[in-house]
Amino acid sequence: MQQALRTITFAMTDSFKHLPQADLLQLGFAAMQRDDDASAVVYLKEAADRPDASAQALFLLGSLYAQLRMADAGIETITRALALDPGYTLARFQLGMLHLTSGDADAALVVWEPLRQLAEDDAFRVWRQGLEHLIRDEFDAAIGCLREGLVLNTQNEALSRDMRMLIERIEARESKPAAAANLSTATQAQDAASELDNMSHLFLSVYTKGRTH
């Protein structure tokens, strides 16, 4: 996949070098909508590699990398987005999820730490707490926080769907305690969180609605 993307990038780059950032983002978004991942990567990478790259361009590119299961590239790119805009809450939340699904719970917790400073009724703050409980195998507490976040999240139904999916995965695992007991804490957390590994619909929804965090 990565070699194919490099080949397509090389072939297409000269055709849009003079397009402004806004056009590149729109073209990348349109390609994502029609499931043309290769073209989307090309447009968004051109936008992200420019000196005037925006945090949004980097976040969309990193999110697309994650969807394509290029976790390392996704982590690196969304990290760049946060360097440009540390207050980009959705990007921070997703970066932590990428670390978690990659098996690095400690890195996820470090990335999520600033979410503690959000308002008490902010869904991201509550979901961060729930995921921390999940990492510690505190499954009932994790489910409680994740459900509370569902009530608080009134802006993005796509993200709520993903959190419901995660709750269902935790509940399914809890219904089979004997099997779960044979897995390490890190493995359990990674496996449960992997339900969120393909979240392209979330990123499209956020882009169309505009950034709210």
C-alpha positions as CSV (number, residue, x, y, z in Angstrom):
1,M,0.0,0.0,0.0
2,Q,2.7,2.5,0.9
3,Q,4.7,1.8,-2.3
4,A,1.5,2.3,-4.4
5,L,0.8,5.6,-2.7
6,R,4.4,6.8,-3.3
7,T,4.0,5.9,-7.0
8,I,0.7,7.7,-7.4
9,T,2.1,10.7,-5.5
10,F,5.1,11.0,-7.8
11,A,2.8,10.8,-10.9
12,M,0.3,13.4,-9.7
13,T,2.3,16.0,-7.8
14,D,3.2,18.4,-10.6
15,S,-0.5,18.7,-11.7
16,F,-1.6,20.6,-8.6
17,K,1.5,22.2,-7.1
18,H,0.0,25.7,-7.6
19,L,-3.3,25.0,-6.0
20,P,-4.1,26.9,-2.7
21,Q,-4.5,25.0,0.6
22,A,-8.3,25.4,0.6
23,D,-8.5,23.7,-2.8
24,L,-6.3,20.9,-1.8
25,L,-8.3,20.2,1.4
26,Q,-11.5,20.2,-0.6
27,L,-10.1,17.9,-3.2
28,G,-8.8,15.6,-0.5
29,F,-12.1,15.6,1.3
30,A,-14.0,14.8,-2.0
31,A,-11.7,11.9,-2.7
32,M,-12.3,10.6,0.8
33,Q,-16.1,10.8,0.3
34,R,-15.8,8.6,-2.8
35,D,-13.4,6.2,-1.1
36,D,-10.5,7.2,-3.4
37,D,-7.9,6.8,-0.6
38,A,-4.9,7.1,-2.9
39,S,-6.0,10.4,-4.4
40,A,-7.0,11.7,-1.0
41,V,-3.5,10.9,0.4
42,V,-1.9,12.7,-2.5
43,Y,-3.9,15.9,-2.1
44,L,-3.7,16.0,1.7
45,K,0.0,15.2,1.7
46,E,0.7,18.1,-0.7
47,A,-1.3,20.4,1.7
48,A,0.5,19.0,4.8
49,D,4.0,19.2,3.4
50,R,3.7,22.9,2.6
51,P,5.1,25.6,4.9
52,D,1.6,27.0,5.4
53,A,0.2,23.6,6.4
54,S,-2.8,23.8,8.7
55,A,-3.5,21.6,11.7
56,Q,-6.6,20.5,10.0
57,A,-4.8,19.3,6.9
58,L,-2.4,17.3,9.1
59,F,-5.2,15.8,11.1
60,L,-7.1,14.7,8.0
61,L,-4.0,13.2,6.5
62,G,-3.1,11.4,9.7
63,S,-6.6,10.1,10.1
64,L,-6.5,8.8,6.6
65,Y,-3.2,7.0,7.3
66,A,-4.8,5.4,10.4
67,Q,-7.8,4.3,8.3
68,L,-5.3,2.7,5.9
69,R,-3.7,0.9,8.9
70,M,-0.5,2.9,8.5
71,A,-0.4,3.6,12.2
72,D,3.1,5.0,12.5
73,A,2.5,7.5,9.7
74,G,-0.8,8.4,11.4
75,I,0.8,9.0,14.7
76,E,3.6,11.1,13.3
77,T,1.2,13.3,11.2
78,I,-1.4,13.9,13.9
79,T,1.5,14.7,16.3
80,R,2.5,17.4,13.9
81,A,-1.1,18.7,13.9
82,L,-1.0,19.0,17.7
83,A,2.4,20.8,17.5
84,L,0.7,23.5,15.4
85,D,-2.5,23.6,17.5
86,P,-2.2,22.0,21.0
87,G,-5.8,22.9,21.6
88,Y,-7.1,20.7,18.8
89,T,-9.1,18.4,21.1
90,L,-10.4,15.9,18.5
91,A,-6.9,15.5,17.1
92,R,-5.5,14.9,20.6
93,F,-8.2,12.3,21.4
94,Q,-7.6,10.4,18.1
95,L,-3.8,10.5,18.6
96,G,-4.3,8.8,22.0
97,M,-6.5,6.2,20.4
98,L,-3.9,5.5,17.8
99,H,-1.3,4.9,20.5
100,L,-3.7,2.7,22.4
101,T,-4.7,0.6,19.3
102,S,-0.9,0.3,18.6
103,G,-0.4,-1.2,22.0
104,D,1.2,1.8,23.7
105,A,-1.2,2.6,26.5
106,D,1.5,4.8,28.3
107,A,1.9,7.0,25.3
108,A,-1.9,7.3,25.0
109,L,-2.2,8.5,28.6
110,V,0.5,11.1,28.1
111,V,-1.2,12.5,25.0
112,W,-4.6,12.6,26.8
113,E,-3.3,14.3,29.9
114,P,-4.3,17.8,28.8
115,L,-7.9,16.6,28.4
116,R,-8.1,16.6,32.2
117,Q,-8.2,20.4,32.0
118,L,-11.4,20.5,29.9
119,A,-14.7,21.4,31.5
120,E,-16.3,18.7,33.7
121,D,-19.2,18.4,31.2
122,D,-16.9,18.0,28.2
123,A,-17.4,14.5,26.6
124,F,-13.7,14.2,25.7
125,R,-12.7,14.7,29.3
126,V,-15.1,12.0,30.5
127,W,-14.2,9.6,27.7
128,R,-10.5,10.1,28.5
129,Q,-11.3,9.0,32.1
130,G,-13.3,6.0,30.8
131,L,-10.4,4.9,28.6
132,E,-8.0,5.2,31.5
133,H,-10.3,2.9,33.5
134,L,-10.2,0.5,30.5
135,I,-6.5,0.4,30.5
136,R,-6.5,-0.5,34.2
137,D,-9.0,-3.3,33.6
138,E,-11.7,-1.3,35.5
139,F,-14.4,-2.3,33.1
140,D,-17.5,-1.3,35.0
141,A,-16.0,2.2,35.6
142,A,-14.9,2.4,32.0
143,I,-18.4,1.6,30.7
144,G,-19.9,4.2,33.2
145,C,-17.7,7.0,31.9
146,L,-18.1,6.1,28.3
147,R,-21.9,6.1,28.7
148,E,-21.7,9.5,30.5
149,G,-19.8,10.8,27.6
150,L,-22.5,9.7,25.3
151,V,-25.0,11.9,27.2
152,L,-22.6,14.9,27.1
153,N,-21.7,14.6,23.4
154,T,-24.3,16.6,21.5
155,Q,-22.2,17.7,18.6
156,N,-20.9,14.5,16.8
157,E,-23.1,11.5,16.5
158,A,-20.5,9.6,14.5
159,L,-18.1,9.7,17.5
160,S,-20.9,8.6,19.8
161,R,-21.5,5.6,17.5
162,D,-17.8,4.6,17.9
163,M,-18.0,4.9,21.7
164,R,-21.2,2.7,21.7
165,M,-19.3,0.2,19.7
166,L,-16.5,0.2,22.2
167,I,-18.9,-0.2,25.1
168,E,-20.5,-3.2,23.3
169,R,-17.0,-4.7,22.8
170,I,-16.2,-4.3,26.5
171,E,-19.5,-5.8,27.6
172,A,-19.0,-8.8,25.2
173,R,-15.5,-9.4,26.7
174,E,-16.9,-9.2,30.2
175,S,-19.4,-11.8,29.4
176,K,-16.5,-14.2,28.8
177,P,-14.4,-13.7,32.0
178,A,-12.5,-17.0,31.7
179,A,-11.2,-16.2,28.3
180,A,-10.4,-12.6,29.2
181,A,-8.5,-13.7,32.3
182,N,-5.9,-15.3,30.0
183,L,-5.0,-12.0,28.3
184,S,-2.7,-9.3,29.6
185,T,-4.1,-5.9,30.6
186,A,-2.4,-4.3,27.6
187,T,-3.8,-6.8,25.2
188,Q,-7.3,-6.5,26.6
189,A,-7.2,-2.7,26.2
190,Q,-5.7,-2.8,22.8
191,D,-8.2,-5.4,21.6
192,A,-11.2,-3.5,22.9
193,A,-10.0,-0.2,21.5
194,S,-9.3,-1.8,18.1
195,E,-13.1,-1.5,17.4
196,L,-12.3,2.2,16.7
197,D,-9.5,1.4,14.3
198,N,-11.6,2.4,11.2
199,M,-13.1,5.8,11.9
200,S,-13.2,7.4,8.5
201,H,-16.8,8.3,8.9
202,L,-16.0,10.3,12.0
203,F,-13.4,12.4,10.3
204,L,-15.7,13.1,7.3
205,S,-18.4,14.1,9.7
206,V,-16.1,16.4,11.7
207,Y,-14.9,18.1,8.5
208,T,-18.3,18.8,7.1
209,K,-19.7,20.1,10.4
210,G,-16.6,22.3,11.0
211,R,-14.3,22.1,13.9
212,T,-16.0,22.5,17.3
213,H,-13.1,21.7,19.6
